[in-house]
Amino acid sequence: MSEREFETKLTELIGRLGTLPEGERNQLEELAEQTRDRHQAMRKSLGDLQQALDHLRLSVKYLVFDLEATRRENEYLRRLIDTQGERE
């Protein structure tokens, strides 16, 4: 179920609850509102999680880039040391 479908169905449910007798209606309307609030909190948490994952992916890319650069530098310096050792 998509986000839009969920909101539409929940709004439709809340509208239908208005036709129920007063005693039943209040409890069900409260539950429907709690459901809406929890759904919004879940969407916010999911958005925060997605943002954290994006940040983690970017950090890993930078770390991999740094590791590869360090390996290249290390290899270059080892060859330089080997070359100087052969001259002496």
Gaussian input, Z-matrix of N, CA and C with variables (Angstrom, degrees):
# hf/3-21g

backbone

0 1
 N
 C     1     B1
 C     2     B2     1     A1
 N     3     B3     2     A2     1     D1
 C     4     B4     3     A3     2     D2
 C     5     B5     4     A4     3     D3
 N     6     B6     5     A5     4     D4
 C     7     B7     6     A6     5     D5
 C     8     B8     7     A7     6     D6
 N     9     B9     8     A8     7     D7
 C    10    B10     9     A9     8     D8
 C    11    B11    10    A10     9     D9
 N    12    B12    11    A11    10    D10
 C    13    B13    12    A12    11    D11
 C    14    B14    13    A13    12    D12
 N    15    B15    14    A14    13    D13
 C    16    B16    15    A15    14    D14
 C    17    B17    16    A16    15    D15
 N    18    B18    17    A17    16    D16
 C    19    B19    18    A18    17    D17
 C    20    B20    19    A19    18    D18
 N    21    B21    20    A20    19    D19
 C    22    B22    21    A21    20    D20
 C    23    B23    22    A22    21    D21
 N    24    B24    23    A23    22    D22
 C    25    B25    24    A24    23    D23
 C    26    B26    25    A25    24    D24
 N    27    B27    26    A26    25    D25
 C    28    B28    27    A27    26    D26
 C    29    B29    28    A28    27    D27
 N    30    B30    29    A29    28    D28
 C    31    B31    30    A30    29    D29
 C    32    B32    31    A31    30    D30
 N    33    B33    32    A32    31    D31
 C    34    B34    33    A33    32    D32
 C    35    B35    34    A34    33    D33
 N    36    B36    35    A35    34    D34
 C    37    B37    36    A36    35    D35
 C    38    B38    37    A37    36    D36
 N    39    B39    38    A38    37    D37
 C    40    B40    39    A39    38    D38
 C    41    B41    40    A40    39    D39
 N    42    B42    41    A41    40    D40
 C    43    B43    42    A42    41    D41
 C    44    B44    43    A43    42    D42
 N    45    B45    44    A44    43    D43
 C    46    B46    45    A45    44    D44
 C    47    B47    46    A46    45    D45
 N    48    B48    47    A47    46    D46
 C    49    B49    48    A48    47    D47
 C    50    B50    49    A49    48    D48
 N    51    B51    50    A50    49    D49
 C    52    B52    51    A51    50    D50
 C    53    B53    52    A52    51    D51
 N    54    B54    53    A53    52    D52
 C    55    B55    54    A54    53    D53
 C    56    B56    55    A55    54    D54
 N    57    B57    56    A56    55    D55
 C    58    B58    57    A57    56    D56
 C    59    B59    58    A58    57    D57
 N    60    B60    59    A59    58    D58
 C    61    B61    60    A60    59    D59
 C    62    B62    61    A61    60    D60
 N    63    B63    62    A62    61    D61
 C    64    B64    63    A63    62    D62
 C    65    B65    64    A64    63    D63
 N    66    B66    65    A65    64    D64
 C    67    B67    66    A66    65    D65
 C    68    B68    67    A67    66    D66
 N    69    B69    68    A68    67    D67
 C    70    B70    69    A69    68    D68
 C    71    B71    70    A70    69    D69
 N    72    B72    71    A71    70    D70
 C    73    B73    72    A72    71    D71
 C    74    B74    73    A73    72    D72
 N    75    B75    74    A74    73    D73
 C    76    B76    75    A75    74    D74
 C    77    B77    76    A76    75    D75
 N    78    B78    77    A77    76    D76
 C    79    B79    78    A78    77    D77
 C    80    B80    79    A79    78    D78
 N    81    B81    80    A80    79    D79
 C    82    B82    81    A81    80    D80
 C    83    B83    82    A82    81    D81
 N    84    B84    83    A83    82    D82
 C    85    B85    84    A84    83    D83
 C    86    B86    85    A85    84    D84
 N    87    B87    86    A86    85    D85
 C    88    B88    87    A87    86    D86
 C    89    B89    88    A88    87    D87
 N    90    B90    89    A89    88    D88
 C    91    B91    90    A90    89    D89
 C    92    B92    91    A91    90    D90
 N    93    B93    92    A92    91    D91
 C    94    B94    93    A93    92    D92
 C    95    B95    94    A94    93    D93
 N    96    B96    95    A95    94    D94
 C    97    B97    96    A96    95    D95
 C    98    B98    97    A97    96    D96
 N    99    B99    98    A98    97    D97
 C   100   B100    99    A99    98    D98
 C   101   B101   100   A100    99    D99
 N   102   B102   101   A101   100   D100
 C   103   B103   102   A102   101   D101
 C   104   B104   103   A103   102   D102
 N   105   B105   104   A104   103   D103
 C   106   B106   105   A105   104   D104
 C   107   B107   106   A106   105   D105
 N   108   B108   107   A107   106   D106
 C   109   B109   108   A108   107   D107
 C   110   B110   109   A109   108   D108
 N   111   B111   110   A110   109   D109
 C   112   B112   111   A111   110   D110
 C   113   B113   112   A112   111   D111
 N   114   B114   113   A113   112   D112
 C   115   B115   114   A114   113   D113
 C   116   B116   115   A115   114   D114
 N   117   B117   116   A116   115   D115
 C   118   B118   117   A117   116   D116
 C   119   B119   118   A118   117   D117
 N   120   B120   119   A119   118   D118
 C   121   B121   120   A120   119   D119
 C   122   B122   121   A121   120   D120
 N   123   B123   122   A122   121   D121
 C   124   B124   123   A123   122   D122
 C   125   B125   124   A124   123   D123
 N   126   B126   125   A125   124   D124
 C   127   B127   126   A126   125   D125
 C   128   B128   127   A127   126   D126
 N   129   B129   128   A128   127   D127
 C   130   B130   129   A129   128   D128
 C   131   B131   130   A130   129   D129
 N   132   B132   131   A131   130   D130
 C   133   B133   132   A132   131   D131
 C   134   B134   133   A133   132   D132
 N   135   B135   134   A134   133   D133
 C   136   B136   135   A135   134   D134
 C   137   B137   136   A136   135   D135
 N   138   B138   137   A137   136   D136
 C   139   B139   138   A138   137   D137
 C   140   B140   139   A139   138   D138
 N   141   B141   140   A140   139   D139
 C   142   B142   141   A141   140   D140
 C   143   B143   142   A142   141   D141
 N   144   B144   143   A143   142   D142
 C   145   B145   144   A144   143   D143
 C   146   B146   145   A145   144   D144
 N   147   B147   146   A146   145   D145
 C   148   B148   147   A147   146   D146
 C   149   B149   148   A148   147   D147
 N   150   B150   149   A149   148   D148
 C   151   B151   150   A150   149   D149
 C   152   B152   151   A151   150   D150
 N   153   B153   152   A152   151   D151
 C   154   B154   153   A153   152   D152
 C   155   B155   154   A154   153   D153
 N   156   B156   155   A155   154   D154
 C   157   B157   156   A156   155   D155
 C   158   B158   157   A157   156   D156
 N   159   B159   158   A158   157   D157
 C   160   B160   159   A159   158   D158
 C   161   B161   160   A160   159   D159
 N   162   B162   161   A161   160   D160
 C   163   B163   162   A162   161   D161
 C   164   B164   163   A163   162   D162
 N   165   B165   164   A164   163   D163
 C   166   B166   165   A165   164   D164
 C   167   B167   166   A166   165   D165
 N   168   B168   167   A167   166   D166
 C   169   B169   168   A168   167   D167
 C   170   B170   169   A169   168   D168
 N   171   B171   170   A170   169   D169
 C   172   B172   171   A171   170   D170
 C   173   B173   172   A172   171   D171
 N   174   B174   173   A173   172   D172
 C   175   B175   174   A174   173   D173
 C   176   B176   175   A175   174   D174
 N   177   B177   176   A176   175   D175
 C   178   B178   177   A177   176   D176
 C   179   B179   178   A178   177   D177
 N   180   B180   179   A179   178   D178
 C   181   B181   180   A180   179   D179
 C   182   B182   181   A181   180   D180
 N   183   B183   182   A182   181   D181
 C   184   B184   183   A183   182   D182
 C   185   B185   184   A184   183   D183
 N   186   B186   185   A185   184   D184
 C   187   B187   186   A186   185   D185
 C   188   B188   187   A187   186   D186
 N   189   B189   188   A188   187   D187
 C   190   B190   189   A189   188   D188
 C   191   B191   190   A190   189   D189
 N   192   B192   191   A191   190   D190
 C   193   B193   192   A192   191   D191
 C   194   B194   193   A193   192   D192
 N   195   B195   194   A194   193   D193
 C   196   B196   195   A195   194   D194
 C   197   B197   196   A196   195   D195
 N   198   B198   197   A197   196   D196
 C   199   B199   198   A198   197   D197
 C   200   B200   199   A199   198   D198
 N   201   B201   200   A200   199   D199
 C   202   B202   201   A201   200   D200
 C   203   B203   202   A202   201   D201
 N   204   B204   203   A203   202   D202
 C   205   B205   204   A204   203   D203
 C   206   B206   205   A205   204   D204
 N   207   B207   206   A206   205   D205
 C   208   B208   207   A207   206   D206
 C   209   B209   208   A208   207   D207
 N   210   B210   209   A209   208   D208
 C   211   B211   210   A210   209   D209
 C   212   B212   211   A211   210   D210
 N   213   B213   212   A212   211   D211
 C   214   B214   213   A213   212   D212
 C   215   B215   214   A214   213   D213
 N   216   B216   215   A215   214   D214
 C   217   B217   216   A216   215   D215
 C   218   B218   217   A217   216   D216
 N   219   B219   218   A218   217   D217
 C   220   B220   219   A219   218   D218
 C   221   B221   220   A220   219   D219
 N   222   B222   221   A221   220   D220
 C   223   B223   222   A222   221   D221
 C   224   B224   223   A223   222   D222
 N   225   B225   224   A224   223   D223
 C   226   B226   225   A225   224   D224
 C   227   B227   226   A226   225   D225
 N   228   B228   227   A227   226   D226
 C   229   B229   228   A228   227   D227
 C   230   B230   229   A229   228   D228
 N   231   B231   230   A230   229   D229
 C   232   B232   231   A231   230   D230
 C   233   B233   232   A232   231   D231
 N   234   B234   233   A233   232   D232
 C   235   B235   234   A234   233   D233
 C   236   B236   235   A235   234   D234
 N   237   B237   236   A236   235   D235
 C   238   B238   237   A237   236   D236
 C   239   B239   238   A238   237   D237
 N   240   B240   239   A239   238   D238
 C   241   B241   240   A240   239   D239
 C   242   B242   241   A241   240   D240
 N   243   B243   242   A242   241   D241
 C   244   B244   243   A243   242   D242
 C   245   B245   244   A244   243   D243
 N   246   B246   245   A245   244   D244
 C   247   B247   246   A246   245   D245
 C   248   B248   247   A247   246   D246
 N   249   B249   248   A248   247   D247
 C   250   B250   249   A249   248   D248
 C   251   B251   250   A250   249   D249
 N   252   B252   251   A251   250   D250
 C   253   B253   252   A252   251   D251
 C   254   B254   253   A253   252   D252
 N   255   B255   254   A254   253   D253
 C   256   B256   255   A255   254   D254
 C   257   B257   256   A256   255   D255
 N   258   B258   257   A257   256   D256
 C   259   B259   258   A258   257   D257
 C   260   B260   259   A259   258   D258
 N   261   B261   260   A260   259   D259
 C   262   B262   261   A261   260   D260
 C   263   B263   262   A262   261   D261

   B1=1.4471
   B2=1.5286
   B3=1.2994
   B4=1.4552
   B5=1.5282
   B6=1.3068
   B7=1.4642
   B8=1.5290
   B9=1.2927
   B10=1.4697
   B11=1.5338
   B12=1.3320
   B13=1.4669
   B14=1.5251
   B15=1.3377
   B16=1.4626
   B17=1.5219
   B18=1.3198
   B19=1.4735
   B20=1.5194
   B21=1.3267
   B22=1.4653
   B23=1.5219
   B24=1.3344
   B25=1.4609
   B26=1.5258
   B27=1.3302
   B28=1.4600
   B29=1.5228
   B30=1.3120
   B31=1.4608
   B32=1.5233
   B33=1.3273
   B34=1.4610
   B35=1.5348
   B36=1.3158
   B37=1.4650
   B38=1.5210
   B39=1.3069
   B40=1.4633
   B41=1.5272
   B42=1.3239
   B43=1.4661
   B44=1.5168
   B45=1.3165
   B46=1.4692
   B47=1.5253
   B48=1.3176
   B49=1.4614
   B50=1.5326
   B51=1.3014
   B52=1.4609
   B53=1.5202
   B54=1.3063
   B55=1.4717
   B56=1.5261
   B57=1.3288
   B58=1.4598
   B59=1.5276
   B60=1.3321
   B61=1.4642
   B62=1.5309
   B63=1.3079
   B64=1.4653
   B65=1.5318
   B66=1.3183
   B67=1.4652
   B68=1.5129
   B69=1.2972
   B70=1.4675
   B71=1.5223
   B72=1.3085
   B73=1.4617
   B74=1.5312
   B75=1.3371
   B76=1.4651
   B77=1.5251
   B78=1.3235
   B79=1.4590
   B80=1.5331
   B81=1.3178
   B82=1.4661
   B83=1.5281
   B84=1.3247
   B85=1.4691
   B86=1.5209
   B87=1.3362
   B88=1.4565
   B89=1.5261
   B90=1.3210
   B91=1.4655
   B92=1.5303
   B93=1.3126
   B94=1.4690
   B95=1.5284
   B96=1.3193
   B97=1.4658
   B98=1.5286
   B99=1.3342
   B100=1.4607
   B101=1.5308
   B102=1.3079
   B103=1.4673
   B104=1.5181
   B105=1.3347
   B106=1.4667
   B107=1.5303
   B108=1.3268
   B109=1.4657
   B110=1.5252
   B111=1.3112
   B112=1.4690
   B113=1.5269
   B114=1.3076
   B115=1.4625
   B116=1.5322
   B117=1.3172
   B118=1.4581
   B119=1.5292
   B120=1.3478
   B121=1.4633
   B122=1.5256
   B123=1.3300
   B124=1.4577
   B125=1.5360
   B126=1.3331
   B127=1.4698
   B128=1.5214
   B129=1.3396
   B130=1.4634
   B131=1.5241
   B132=1.3307
   B133=1.4621
   B134=1.5251
   B135=1.3090
   B136=1.4553
   B137=1.5328
   B138=1.3198
   B139=1.4631
   B140=1.5192
   B141=1.3469
   B142=1.4637
   B143=1.5288
   B144=1.3226
   B145=1.4619
   B146=1.5251
   B147=1.3235
   B148=1.4643
   B149=1.5261
   B150=1.3206
   B151=1.4604
   B152=1.5316
   B153=1.3334
   B154=1.4596
   B155=1.5273
   B156=1.3321
   B157=1.4647
   B158=1.5193
   B159=1.3254
   B160=1.4666
   B161=1.5224
   B162=1.3290
   B163=1.4639
   B164=1.5262
   B165=1.3359
   B166=1.4637
   B167=1.5273
   B168=1.3291
   B169=1.4711
   B170=1.5235
   B171=1.3209
   B172=1.4632
   B173=1.5317
   B174=1.3334
   B175=1.4674
   B176=1.5202
   B177=1.3177
   B178=1.4694
   B179=1.5216
   B180=1.3247
   B181=1.4664
   B182=1.5214
   B183=1.3405
   B184=1.4644
   B185=1.5256
   B186=1.3398
   B187=1.4600
   B188=1.5262
   B189=1.3137
   B190=1.4678
   B191=1.5273
   B192=1.3204
   B193=1.4660
   B194=1.5269
   B195=1.3404
   B196=1.4599
   B197=1.5222
   B198=1.3268
   B199=1.4687
   B200=1.5253
   B201=1.3207
   B202=1.4653
   B203=1.5281
   B204=1.3176
   B205=1.4650
   B206=1.5305
   B207=1.3153
   B208=1.4712
   B209=1.5204
   B210=1.3277
   B211=1.4675
   B212=1.5359
   B213=1.3364
   B214=1.4752
   B215=1.5274
   B216=1.3120
   B217=1.4629
   B218=1.5277
   B219=1.3119
   B220=1.4615
   B221=1.5280
   B222=1.3219
   B223=1.4695
   B224=1.5275
   B225=1.3140
   B226=1.4671
   B227=1.5253
   B228=1.3258
   B229=1.4653
   B230=1.5253
   B231=1.3336
   B232=1.4652
   B233=1.5364
   B234=1.3375
   B235=1.4692
   B236=1.5231
   B237=1.3167
   B238=1.4635
   B239=1.5247
   B240=1.3093
   B241=1.4685
   B242=1.5267
   B243=1.3353
   B244=1.4659
   B245=1.5291
   B246=1.3124
   B247=1.4551
   B248=1.5279
   B249=1.3085
   B250=1.4791
   B251=1.5207
   B252=1.3166
   B253=1.4816
   B254=1.5109
   B255=1.3301
   B256=1.4602
   B257=1.5291
   B258=1.3054
   B259=1.4623
   B260=1.5288
   B261=1.3132
   B262=1.4643
   B263=1.4706
   A1=107.97
   A2=115.91
   A3=120.00
   A4=110.06
   A5=113.87
   A6=121.25
   A7=111.24
   A8=115.13
   A9=120.26
   A10=111.13
   A11=115.64
   A12=119.56
   A13=111.20
   A14=115.76
   A15=119.83
   A16=110.70
   A17=116.11
   A18=119.99
   A19=111.10
   A20=117.28
   A21=121.13
   A22=110.61
   A23=116.71
   A24=120.90
   A25=111.63
   A26=117.07
   A27=120.48
   A28=110.78
   A29=117.75
   A30=121.54
   A31=110.21
   A32=116.19
   A33=121.08
   A34=110.10
   A35=116.84
   A36=121.63
   A37=110.95
   A38=117.02
   A39=120.53
   A40=110.24
   A41=116.99
   A42=120.65
   A43=111.68
   A44=117.11
   A45=121.16
   A46=112.10
   A47=116.47
   A48=119.82
   A49=111.36
   A50=116.26
   A51=120.71
   A52=113.27
   A53=117.27
   A54=120.55
   A55=112.54
   A56=117.38
   A57=121.18
   A58=110.91
   A59=116.79
   A60=119.95
   A61=111.07
   A62=116.41
   A63=123.78
   A64=113.30
   A65=118.17
   A66=121.27
   A67=112.92
   A68=117.70
   A69=121.82
   A70=111.30
   A71=115.45
   A72=120.84
   A73=112.25
   A74=118.02
   A75=120.51
   A76=111.96
   A77=116.53
   A78=120.08
   A79=110.97
   A80=116.94
   A81=119.99
   A82=111.88
   A83=117.73
   A84=120.05
   A85=110.27
   A86=116.25
   A87=120.15
   A88=110.46
   A89=116.93
   A90=120.69
   A91=111.48
   A92=116.97
   A93=120.55
   A94=110.44
   A95=117.70
   A96=120.98
   A97=111.00
   A98=116.34
   A99=119.46
   A100=110.35
   A101=116.24
   A102=120.52
   A103=110.34
   A104=116.95
   A105=120.88
   A106=110.48
   A107=116.32
   A108=120.22
   A109=111.56
   A110=116.80
   A111=120.57
   A112=111.05
   A113=115.60
   A114=119.40
   A115=110.39
   A116=116.91
   A117=120.27
   A118=110.97
   A119=116.25
   A120=119.72
   A121=110.73
   A122=116.45
   A123=121.01
   A124=110.46
   A125=116.70
   A126=119.84
   A127=110.94
   A128=116.40
   A129=119.88
   A130=110.05
   A131=117.01
   A132=121.01
   A133=110.77
   A134=116.69
   A135=121.03
   A136=110.78
   A137=116.76
   A138=120.53
   A139=111.76
   A140=116.01
   A141=120.31
   A142=110.92
   A143=115.77
   A144=120.38
   A145=111.08
   A146=116.61
   A147=120.86
   A148=110.53
   A149=115.86
   A150=120.26
   A151=110.81
   A152=116.79
   A153=120.67
   A154=110.82
   A155=117.00
   A156=120.20
   A157=111.74
   A158=116.49
   A159=119.95
   A160=110.63
   A161=116.24
   A162=120.64
   A163=110.39
   A164=116.72
   A165=120.96
   A166=110.90
   A167=117.19
   A168=120.34
   A169=111.02
   A170=116.17
   A171=120.08
   A172=110.78
   A173=116.14
   A174=120.25
   A175=110.85
   A176=117.09
   A177=120.42
   A178=110.12
   A179=117.78
   A180=120.02
   A181=110.69
   A182=117.01
   A183=119.69
   A184=111.04
   A185=117.17
   A186=120.28
   A187=111.48
   A188=117.37
   A189=120.99
   A190=109.88
   A191=116.75
   A192=120.55
   A193=110.24
   A194=116.65
   A195=121.16
   A196=110.93
   A197=117.09
   A198=120.81
   A199=110.82
   A200=117.21
   A201=120.57
   A202=111.04
   A203=116.68
   A204=119.82
   A205=110.17
   A206=116.87
   A207=120.46
   A208=110.69
   A209=117.18
   A210=120.07
   A211=111.20
   A212=116.47
   A213=119.64
   A214=110.50
   A215=116.75
   A216=120.23
   A217=110.89
   A218=115.66
   A219=120.72
   A220=110.53
   A221=116.21
   A222=120.80
   A223=110.79
   A224=116.95
   A225=121.59
   A226=110.44
   A227=116.57
   A228=119.82
   A229=111.67
   A230=117.75
   A231=120.09
   A232=110.68
   A233=116.52
   A234=119.43
   A235=110.80
   A236=116.27
   A237=120.57
   A238=110.44
   A239=117.15
   A240=121.16
   A241=110.09
   A242=116.42
   A243=119.94
   A244=111.30
   A245=116.59
   A246=121.43
   A247=110.32
   A248=116.80
   A249=120.35
   A250=110.85
   A251=117.18
   A252=120.08
   A253=111.35
   A254=117.96
   A255=121.41
   A256=111.25
   A257=118.43
   A258=122.22
   A259=111.26
   A260=115.61
   A261=118.52
   A262=110.01
   D1=130.68
   D2=-179.02
   D3=-78.39
   D4=168.51
   D5=179.61
   D6=-59.63
   D7=-44.99
   D8=-178.50
   D9=-65.27
   D10=-42.17
   D11=178.73
   D12=-61.78
   D13=-42.22
   D14=179.78
   D15=-60.53
   D16=-49.09
   D17=-179.80
   D18=-61.25
   D19=-41.14
   D20=179.83
   D21=-63.31
   D22=-47.00
   D23=-179.38
   D24=-64.45
   D25=-40.16
   D26=179.71
   D27=-66.95
   D28=-41.63
   D29=177.18
   D30=-63.69
   D31=-41.10
   D32=177.78
   D33=-62.45
   D34=-42.77
   D35=178.75
   D36=-62.14
   D37=-45.81
   D38=179.45
   D39=-62.39
   D40=-38.34
   D41=176.97
   D42=-63.70
   D43=-41.71
   D44=179.08
   D45=-68.66
   D46=-28.96
   D47=179.22
   D48=-63.89
   D49=-24.82
   D50=178.90
   D51=-64.05
   D52=-18.79
   D53=-179.29
   D54=-88.29
   D55=-7.54
   D56=-178.81
   D57=-80.47
   D58=160.14
   D59=174.75
   D60=-60.50
   D61=152.67
   D62=-173.81
   D63=-51.09
   D64=-47.27
   D65=-176.41
   D66=-62.07
   D67=-43.38
   D68=-179.87
   D69=-76.26
   D70=-34.83
   D71=-174.20
   D72=-63.74
   D73=-46.02
   D74=-174.89
   D75=-59.51
   D76=-45.88
   D77=-178.44
   D78=-65.25
   D79=-43.51
   D80=-179.18
   D81=-69.85
   D82=-36.90
   D83=176.81
   D84=-64.03
   D85=-39.33
   D86=178.27
   D87=-63.56
   D88=-43.32
   D89=177.32
   D90=-63.19
   D91=-40.14
   D92=179.00
   D93=-64.81
   D94=-40.89
   D95=178.37
   D96=-66.84
   D97=-38.98
   D98=176.30
   D99=-63.09
   D100=-39.05
   D101=177.48
   D102=-62.09
   D103=-44.12
   D104=178.52
   D105=-61.73
   D106=-45.02
   D107=-179.69
   D108=-63.22
   D109=-42.85
   D110=179.08
   D111=-65.38
   D112=-38.46
   D113=179.16
   D114=-64.69
   D115=-42.19
   D116=178.15
   D117=-64.95
   D118=-40.20
   D119=177.48
   D120=-64.10
   D121=-39.21
   D122=178.55
   D123=-64.85
   D124=-41.95
   D125=177.71
   D126=-61.89
   D127=-41.63
   D128=179.10
   D129=-64.13
   D130=-44.36
   D131=178.90
   D132=-61.87
   D133=-41.58
   D134=178.65
   D135=-63.60
   D136=-40.65
   D137=177.03
   D138=-63.94
   D139=-42.23
   D140=177.39
   D141=-63.41
   D142=-41.42
   D143=178.59
   D144=-63.13
   D145=-42.67
   D146=178.99
   D147=-62.07
   D148=-41.03
   D149=178.82
   D150=-64.90
   D151=-41.03
   D152=178.51
   D153=-64.97
   D154=-40.16
   D155=177.69
   D156=-64.67
   D157=-40.67
   D158=177.15
   D159=-60.97
   D160=-42.62
   D161=178.70
   D162=-64.02
   D163=-41.96
   D164=178.74
   D165=-62.61
   D166=-43.77
   D167=178.67
   D168=-59.87
   D169=-43.74
   D170=179.69
   D171=-64.13
   D172=-42.30
   D173=178.87
   D174=-61.85
   D175=-41.65
   D176=179.21
   D177=-64.73
   D178=-39.84
   D179=178.24
   D180=-61.48
   D181=-43.07
   D182=178.07
   D183=-63.98
   D184=-40.56
   D185=179.42
   D186=-64.60
   D187=-41.11
   D188=178.23
   D189=-64.79
   D190=-42.72
   D191=177.86
   D192=-60.35
   D193=-45.12
   D194=-179.96
   D195=-64.24
   D196=-40.85
   D197=178.60
   D198=-62.51
   D199=-45.20
   D200=179.61
   D201=-63.41
   D202=-40.72
   D203=178.74
   D204=-65.10
   D205=-41.48
   D206=178.61
   D207=-63.16
   D208=-41.07
   D209=177.97
   D210=-62.64
   D211=-42.54
   D212=178.54
   D213=-63.30
   D214=-43.66
   D215=179.20
   D216=-63.66
   D217=-41.52
   D218=179.35
   D219=-61.82
   D220=-45.25
   D221=178.89
   D222=-62.35
   D223=-42.78
   D224=179.18
   D225=-61.90
   D226=-45.01
   D227=-178.63
   D228=-67.76
   D229=-35.92
   D230=176.79
   D231=-63.72
   D232=-42.75
   D233=177.46
   D234=-63.75
   D235=-38.56
   D236=178.97
   D237=-64.19
   D238=-42.98
   D239=178.26
   D240=-64.86
   D241=-43.74
   D242=179.03
   D243=-61.18
   D244=-40.94
   D245=-179.43
   D246=-65.43
   D247=-41.97
   D248=178.57
   D249=-68.42
   D250=-34.42
   D251=178.22
   D252=-66.28
   D253=-35.92
   D254=179.28
   D255=-69.95
   D256=-30.22
   D257=-179.17
   D258=-72.32
   D259=-30.22
   D260=-176.55
   D261=-85.23

